[in-house]
Amino acid sequence: MRVLGRLVAILIGGPLVLLTVVFAVANRQAVPLDLWPLPWTIEVSAYLVGLAPLAAGLILGTLLGRFSRG
């Protein structure tokens, strides 16, 4: 059963990693990010605007799931 789980993870995770790399390479241009309540604007790569919230949600969801089990 453990081998089947690892195989499924590779079959799903592999294309997702490849898709993420392609997205990051295709969106390397700088975009202004306005930090609205604050008077600052920073220049970041376009892929960070899309991938950083996803990574933060993944980490937060993993931590909440791990600690909610008790």
Secondary structure as GFF3:
##gff-version 3
##sequence-region A 1 70
A	DSSP	alpha_helix	2	26	.	.	.	ID=ss1
A	DSSP	beta_strand	30	35	.	.	.	ID=ss2
A	DSSP	beta_strand	40	45	.	.	.	ID=ss3
A	DSSP	alpha_helix	46	68	.	.	.	ID=ss4
###
